[in-house]
Amino acid sequence: MKRTGRIGGFGGLKQIWPMPAHPMPVVIIGAGGIVRDAHLPAYRKWGIPVAGLFDRDRQRAVKLAAANDIPRVFDTLDAAIAAGAHIFDIALPPEALRDVLPHLPQGCAALIQKPLGTSLADARHLVRLLEERNITAALNFQMRFTPSMLAVSDALNRGELGEITDIDVSLSCRTPWEEWPFMKNLAAVEIPLHSIHYLDWIAANAGLPRSVYARSVPHPDYPDLADARSSIILDYDRPIRCSLSLNHVHKWGNANERAEMRVEGTKGAAIVGLGYNVNFPFGRPETLSMVHEGSSWQEISLEGARVPDSFAFVMANLQRYVAGEDKQLPTGLEPSLRTMNLVQACLDSSRMRKAVELQGGSEGDG
């Protein structure tokens, strides 16, 4: 995918997504840990009002609402849907989307927790449903909106790294899978709920590969989970080497945990320190280092962090798109289907233990 643009230093890279001029109140469906730890802190920090909250576990919703000054807890899903809000935050597991999305009002807007359903076929069904109801929908691929990743994407779009030659994601850390009991019922965990973020960013910035080889495996410490670790290779028709090595069951202390993403090009490179993945739940500072041919590595000062800022930015984009302030919806239905295409190929490859070719085209967003 050809990149054009200004060649120069790394000053002025985009890291912050602007807020809507007139933030619209949000009704949140779901009151789990991700809402508690990320959505609500993000909306509070960036001035996005929350009109109310619904969860099947009403006591959990009441407790969360009280702790965050949310004015209303809905007794039923129908009551939440009927509240008159135009923007919904659907923070639910993928298998719940078929039951909830058909209840959304015609013509509303919704930010939907990834992945878009349980499979590519399910995603296509949900897209048809949303389109028939004229619902403006975006997926919560908030990694794209993390300040460090916004900066790397901007550098690529400006031509400052040249053509992508290498993408490498490597982590060895402890992810507390036990905090999300719904995962015990899933046929696959690591790729559709974690690696999907990297795959989404890669698809947007490098396009889809021709084929993939992926293998996800369980771990004895989590006998109830389908898997907890993955190795993924993306095979492109052009000279890009792309690999992901993801171990979420490092249990030997946080001193040697690691999590980073490297993007190398013909004219420069970037290394993103994914600090939020390590030393859970405290994390470490996120970092970004970049280099351009003929210069030295630079530490880029970051203007925010994945948690909570990216969760506000992805909602801001949806609201600005609805208001006509943004012309593009980077995590809208079409790009989200492309990501699900890549995720499905990885899941099929892991199940069949062989390389799998992707369905459809190979273009990204750039």
KAMO-V399646 format. One line per field, one symbol per residue. ss: DSSP state (A for helix, B for strand, O for the rest). A space follows every 50 residues. Layout:
ss: ???
//
This chain:
ss: OOOOOOOOOOOOOOOOOOOOOOOOOBBBBOOOAAAAAAAAAAAAAAOOOB BBBBOOOAAAAAAAAAAOOOOOBOOOAAAAAOOOOOBBBBOOOAAAAAAA AAAOOOOOBBBBOOOOOOOAAAAAAAAAAAAAOOOBBBBOOAAAAOAAAA AAAAAAAOOOOOOBBBBBBBBBOBOOAAAOAAAAAOOOOAAAAAAAAAAA AAAAAAOOOOBBBBBBBOOAAAOOOOOOBBBBBBBOOOOOBBBBBBBOBO OOOOOOOBBBBBBBBOOBBBBBBOAAAOOOOOOOOOBBBBBBOOOOOBBO OOOOOAAAAAAAAAAAAAAAAAAOOOOOOOOBAAAAAAAAAAAAAAAAAA AAOOOBBOOOOOOOOO
//
